[in-house]
Amino acid sequence: MAAARGLWAGGCYRRHPLASASSSASSGSGRAAERGERPDRVGLGFRPPPHSHSDWIGPPDKHSNLRPVIFYVPPEESALERRLREARQEAQASNQRFWARHNRAFRQEKEEFIYSRLKAKGLEMRDESGQKATLSAEEMADFYKDFLSKNFKKHLQYNRDWYKHNFRITFLMGQVAVMRALRWLRGRKRNVEQ
Amino acid sequence: MSAARSCRPPRALAGLFVWRLRSTGARQIPCRFVHLYHVTSNKLITFQYFNFLKRMQLDQEKKVVHKISSASPVPQSWPEMSRRNELREMKSAAETEDSVIPGGAESKEDRQWKEMKLRPDDLPGILARLSKIKLTALVVSTASAGFAMAPVPFELTCFLLASLGTGLASCAANSINQFFEVPFDSNMNRTKNRPLVRGQISPLLAVCFAACCGIPGVALLTLGVNPLTGALGAFNIFLYTCCYTPLKRMSIANTWVGAVVGAIPPVMGWTAATGSLDAGALLLGGILYSWQFPHFNALSWGLREDYSRGGYCMMSVTHPALCRRVALRHCLALIGLSAVAPVLNITTWTFPIISLPINLYISYLGFRFYRDADRSSSRKLFFCSLWHLPLLLLVMFTCKKSVLEKEDKGELRGGSHEMAMEIRLP
């Protein structure tokens, strides 16, 4: 079960924030058990149908706005395919971490900014009718400029990491595609010879 | 019953079997299929209503059949399977149906999970969105305008090859741009439904598509039109994908680079027609370059929150006053550039006069945007830019200085080249 969660850590951040912690410990031992099948249940997470041989992609995550992917592990997964899957899982986890944290910080700082500005104007967070008070776009512009410049270096670092992940994954996908094509051709040749 | 009879017997049997198992658990009506069953068995239905039901049922059945047939190998063999196997197969079939039991938020979310399998039917739509087909169409039309404005007789084949090559190059550039920007697109409202974000296509396929468009596109321009146009096309792809796209996250200079990217297609159209890069090409490029600023700066004014959160360095976020100043400056530049057109013998003097009202209007909106700096003035300026450009190009084309006029003025002297041109004139 914990091993199963390891495979799905990339897909279930909403429900298992601790799954990523247990995954690295258990994924190694559990990998053999996962081959050729998907585990029956991952807590409250979505379970793809057992007959399906493809990956499944879900709705955007609440915090990161990224769509989680549940990766299919074929029964005879080659080393190359495993490297590709792990690269995709790693990229997904890294992206999820970054954007969830970043968006949370944005929302928090935005609230704080609105609160401080409203206090400076002598207004409350909610007016008489109970509606949340907002600032105009022009007043928010100061916050947006400030937030962008504060996070500039963080974004530069993330860009570098993202481009590296993206190129590596695409290159591996290319290699896997070529390998599968060769395997299929070899299979056909064998059938013809027989 | 009658609705059930419209599907093939084994599948219908499967559907009923699934329904029966589920209904032993919950007392509610689980799915539309079952609802139809009840409806058709309980009331007298008209022919039209039956057809409507049939259509709904067929739509539903397509999904059910697809899922059920993939759930178990041969539906007819169910009676032979063991009880335990049957139950397991039923559970998986029930879960894969689209019409799951409503009520629990879990099943609603489960329905939002999609299989990452590319279906051939979806491919054209996906590729159209990947290549930003509407933007590509706009790019091709500006290239055609450049071709049409060139002071040479119109050649249809050259025109078509140039348009096709430009379109393919634009598709390639847009696909690579989306390939680079997946996590950022996910976080912005405007772009969160793009194919790579939704997982409808893999990054490898996106890159292959870009290569399959870009390489033939540039080759077509180089070999079918002329090497200069091919070089401009390749340069534009490079500028957009390798300069503009990364620069968007590093510096506000990206807007100026993007304006050059937008200015190159009409230059390509011109060089496709004439084979040389002369003043007329640069003027057309200049008009498109200047137009980009009121267009983009006004658009970006309403997207400041998304840009700030997404980490995009745009003038509207970092230097708002500069953003508005530049937009106004370039609106006024459009008036100046329109006045230069007759000087370069591209158009007659009627062009600056006729285009003055539209240029003055966009400049007025640019001034309002500069002064008011609010959402309504930015939207007005943006929407004006959308009709301003096609109208300006149309007026330019109608005021084009015809080659005949130049001949009458004795500007062209007799020679084999000019004789050939005379013959080809309509």
Boltz contact constraints between the chains, C-beta under 6 A:
constraints:
  - contact:
      token1: [A, 46]
      token2: [B, 110]
      max_distance: 6.0
  - contact:
      token1: [A, 46]
      token2: [B, 113]
      max_distance: 6.0
  - contact:
      token1: [A, 49]
      token2: [B, 92]
      max_distance: 6.0
  - contact:
      token1: [A, 49]
      token2: [B, 96]
      max_distance: 6.0
  - contact:
      token1: [A, 50]
      token2: [B, 92]
      max_distance: 6.0
  - contact:
      token1: [A, 51]
      token2: [B, 70]
      max_distance: 6.0
  - contact:
      token1: [A, 51]
      token2: [B, 71]
      max_distance: 6.0
  - contact:
      token1: [A, 52]
      token2: [B, 115]
      max_distance: 6.0
  - contact:
      token1: [A, 54]
      token2: [B, 115]
      max_distance: 6.0
  - contact:
      token1: [A, 54]
      token2: [B, 116]
      max_distance: 6.0
  - contact:
      token1: [A, 54]
      token2: [B, 117]
      max_distance: 6.0
  - contact:
      token1: [A, 55]
      token2: [B, 116]
      max_distance: 6.0
  - contact:
      token1: [A, 56]
      token2: [B, 113]
      max_distance: 6.0
  - contact:
      token1: [A, 56]
      token2: [B, 115]
      max_distance: 6.0
  - contact:
      token1: [A, 57]
      token2: [B, 114]
      max_distance: 6.0
  - contact:
      token1: [A, 57]
      token2: [B, 116]
      max_distance: 6.0
  - contact:
      token1: [A, 57]
      token2: [B, 199]
      max_distance: 6.0
  - contact:
      token1: [A, 58]
      token2: [B, 113]
      max_distance: 6.0
  - contact:
      token1: [A, 59]
      token2: [B, 112]
      max_distance: 6.0
  - contact:
      token1: [A, 65]
      token2: [B, 186]
      max_distance: 6.0
  - contact:
      token1: [A, 65]
      token2: [B, 187]
      max_distance: 6.0
  - contact:
      token1: [A, 66]
      token2: [B, 186]
      max_distance: 6.0
  - contact:
      token1: [A, 95]
      token2: [B, 183]
      max_distance: 6.0
  - contact:
      token1: [A, 106]
      token2: [B, 309]
      max_distance: 6.0
  - contact:
      token1: [A, 137]
      token2: [B, 375]
      max_distance: 6.0
  - contact:
      token1: [A, 144]
      token2: [B, 304]
      max_distance: 6.0
  - contact:
      token1: [A, 144]
      token2: [B, 308]
      max_distance: 6.0
  - contact:
      token1: [A, 144]
      token2: [B, 317]
      max_distance: 6.0
  - contact:
      token1: [A, 145]
      token2: [B, 317]
      max_distance: 6.0
  - contact:
      token1: [A, 145]
      token2: [B, 318]
      max_distance: 6.0
  - contact:
      token1: [A, 147]
      token2: [B, 308]
      max_distance: 6.0
  - contact:
      token1: [A, 148]
      token2: [B, 308]
      max_distance: 6.0
  - contact:
      token1: [A, 148]
      token2: [B, 317]
      max_distance: 6.0
  - contact:
      token1: [A, 155]
      token2: [B, 249]
      max_distance: 6.0
  - contact:
      token1: [A, 155]
      token2: [B, 311]
      max_distance: 6.0
  - contact:
      token1: [A, 159]
      token2: [B, 249]
      max_distance: 6.0
  - contact:
      token1: [A, 170]
      token2: [B, 203]
      max_distance: 6.0
  - contact:
      token1: [A, 170]
      token2: [B, 204]
      max_distance: 6.0
  - contact:
      token1: [A, 170]
      token2: [B, 207]
      max_distance: 6.0
  - contact:
      token1: [A, 173]
      token2: [B, 204]
      max_distance: 6.0
  - contact:
      token1: [A, 174]
      token2: [B, 204]
      max_distance: 6.0
